[in-house]
């Protein structure tokens, strides 16, 4: 029996549907393959950018090691401190910046050997006042870092305060590792942290402040006899003629009645902040690291790769 016209029409429609489905499937598979290929290429580009970022940290370590062999002072006229333009690489670019961290006020000095340090707290309170921030921030931070759980100061805070918050937690009772931790300390918020950022550091060891890099506010906070106007004069004097040693720094004081503890100041730095940015195609990686330079190859104290 011959198939009817209706049956032949249904068969043709089925064939057309199968062909259409096959075409759609082939198109979908081709698109997925292209997407997969782009993902692989993107992952490869990001891996390359990440390797470049890590290499940038090693470059900074080599530069700082060479500088230590060449001289015993550090100032902003040295090669490591110069801001270089981005360097082109295959299908991208890389840039690295080395910044001194020893000309800033070390927040970890507020607590020494687990106990609050009154002289350092007083210095930090003077710095806070110069920056228009409340002095109680120094007390809260000292309580946050000291080894006990007792509130030492009226403006301080310990576990009892932090555990009463809507999302409770305990005080750290240890040194800071990085500046972002301040957001967990009573009284500190985004604007106050950003206000402090150019003037403070977070170093694992107590170090003398490098007067060739210290902002005027830091000098004035650490030297009670030196007002901000005098401190700005000292910063201006080092431009073009960095201080050769602490004696040179003292000799250029604007007044004879200014006294300092020589042990609190230096013209040498051991801690540096490195920021690197690497781009390969559309993938970009930012690396940050705190380096400690001692004898030999500088050590990575802390690093972030994003």
N, C-alpha and C positions, 0 to 999 in steps of 0.2 A: 504494500500500500504506500503511495507517495505521501510525504508529509504535506500538510496543509500550508497555505500561505501564512496562517497565523503562527504555526509552529516555527516556520522558517524565520518569521519576523522576530519571535522571541529569541531564537538562537543568535540572530545577528545582534540584537540588543545586548545579549549576554557577552558576546565576543567584544563588543564595543566597551562594555563596562569593565571587562577584564583588562582590555588594553589601557583604558583610562586609569584603572587602579594601578596597573604596572607602571604607567608613566608617572603617576603621583608618587609611588613608592620609590622609583628611581630618582626623582627630583629630591625627595626627602632625604634619601641616603646620600646623595651628592652634597646637599646642604649640611648634613651632619658631619660628613667627611671634611668639608671645608671648615666647619666650626671646630672640629677636633684638631685639625691642622693648625688653625689660628691659636687654639688653646695651648698646643704643644709649643708653637713658636713663642707665644707670650711667656710660658713657663721657662723656656730656654733663655729668652731675653732677660727675664727677671733674675734667673740664676746667674747670668753673666753680670748684670748690674750689681747683684749681691757680692759677687767675687771682687768686682772693682771697688765696692765700698769697703770691704775688709782689707783689700790691698792699700786703700787710702790711709787706713789706720797704721799699717806697717810702714808706709811712706813717712808718716808723721813721726813715728818712733825712730826711724833712721835719721831724719832731719834733726831731731832733738839730740840724738846721740852724737852726731857730728858737731853740733853746736857746743855740747858740753866739753868735747875734746879741744875745741878752738878757744874757748874763753870761760871765765868764771862769773860773768855778770850777764844779766838778761834785761833787755829793754826793747821798746817798740821799733827800733831801727834795725834790728837783726833780721836775717833772711827768713827765719821761721815765722816771724810776726807779720810779714808782708802778705797782703791780700792778692793772690794771683788770679788771673782770669781762668775761666773754664778751659780745660784741655780737651781737644777732640780725640775721640777713640772711634773704632769701627762702628758706624751706625749709632753714634751717641756722643756723650761728653761726660767728663768727671771733674769735680772741683773739690778742693779740701782747704779747710781753714784751721789754723792752730791758734788758740787763745790762752793767754796766761790766766791761771786761777789763783795765784798766790798774792796778787795785789788786792784781793777782795777780803772781806771779813768772813772768817770761817765760823759758821753757825755751830759747828760741833765743839768749839771752844767754850760754849756756855756751860758744858759739863765736862769735868776732868776727873778721871778715875771714878766715874759713877756719881760724883758729887757736884752740886752746882758751884760755879765759880763766880763769886760776887764781882770781882774786877771786870771779867768779861761780860757779865750781864749789864754792868753799868755802861760799858763801851757800846754794847748793842742798843741799849736804851737811848744813848745819845745819838746813835745813827738813826734809830727810828724817829726821834724827834726832828732831826734834820730833814727827814723824808716825809714829814707830816703824818706819821703813823703812831698809834698809841703805844706807850712804853710797856703796857701789860702784855704785849705780844712776847716780849723777852721772858717774862715770868712764866707764861703758859708753855713756851718752848722748853725752858729749863726743866719744868716739871715733867714734860712729855719725855725728856731724854734721861733724867736722873734714874738711878737704880732702884729707888723705893717707890711706894705707892701712896706716900703721904704728901698732901698739898703743902708746899713750903712757903708759898706766897699768897697774899690776898687775891692777886689777879691770876694766879696759876690754876691748874686743873689736873686732876688725876683720875683714876678709874671711876670714882663715884660720879664724876661729871659725865664722862664718856659713856658709861653704862646706862645713863638716864636718857640718852638720845633716842629718837625714834628708831634708828638703826644702830644699836649699841655695839661698842667695841672697847678694847682696853688701850691704855696708853702704851707706847712702845717700850719705854724703859731701856732705851739704847740710843746710840748715835743715829743721825740721819744718814741715809745712803744716797739719796738724790733729792733735789729741791722740791719735787712734786709732792713729797710726803707732808709738806707743810699744810696741805689742804685738809689734813685730818686733825690738825692741832687747833685748839680753841682760839677763835678770833681771826684766824687766817682765812682769806678768801682769794678768789682769782685776782682782783685788782691789787690787793696788798702784796701778793706774791710777785706779780709782774712789776710792781713798784720796787720791790727789793732786788729783783733778779740782777740788775747791772752792778750791784754793790756787795753781794754776798756769794759765798761758795760753800760747798759741802765736801770737806776733805777728811779723810780718815785719821790724819795725824795733825797735831798742832804744829804750825809752821810760822816763822816770822813773815810779816807782810812785806812784799817787794815794793819799795817806795817808787820804783820806776813805772809801776802800773797802777798803783792805788789811786782811786778817784778822790777828789778833794773831800767828799763827805766821809770817806773811810778814814783819811788822815785826821780830820777834825774830830771824829768820834773816838779815835784811839789816842789822841794827844789832847788832853783837857785844856792845856794852855794855848792851843792853836784854834782860833776861830775859823769859820768857813772862809772868810775873806783871805786870811793868811794861807790857808790850805790851798786855795785856788792859785795863789801866787806861787806856791811851791810846785804845783802841777805845771804851771806856765814856765817856770824856770828850767824844768827838765826837758822841755821840747827843744830839740837841737843839741842839747848837752845833758844827756842822762847822768844821773848820780853814779859816781864811780864806786862809792862805798858809803857806809852809814855816817862816817866822819864828814864826808863831802855833803851829805844830806843835812847834817846838823850845822855845818859851817854856813849854809845858805839860808838858815832860819831868818825870818824878817825881824825877830826880836831876840835879845840875849837872855830873856827870862824864861824861854820855853825849854822844858826838860822832858826827856824821854828815857825809857828803858831800852838801851841799845839792843837787847836780846829780842825785843818785839819786832825789829825791823831788819831788812836785808836788801841786797840788790840782786839776789839770785832766786830763781824759782825752781821748784821740783815738781809742781803739779800743773798740768795743762789740759785744756778741753779741746777735743778735736771734733769737727763737724765735717762730714763728707757727703756729697750728693753725686750719685752716678745714674746716668740715663742711657739705656740701650733701647732703641726704637721707642715704643710708647711705655716702657717699663722704667720706673724710677725707684731708687732705693736711697734712703737717708740713714747714715751711720753716725752715731755719737759715742764718744769714749772719753773717760777721764784717765789720763796717763800720769804715772808717777815716775819721774826720772831720778835715778840714783846712780850708783856705779854701773857702768855697762849699758845694756839695752833697756829702754824704758818699759815699765810694766803696765799692763792694762788693769786698772782698778775696777772699772765698770764700763760696760758698753751696751748699746742698743742698736739693733738693725731693723729698720722698718721699711 
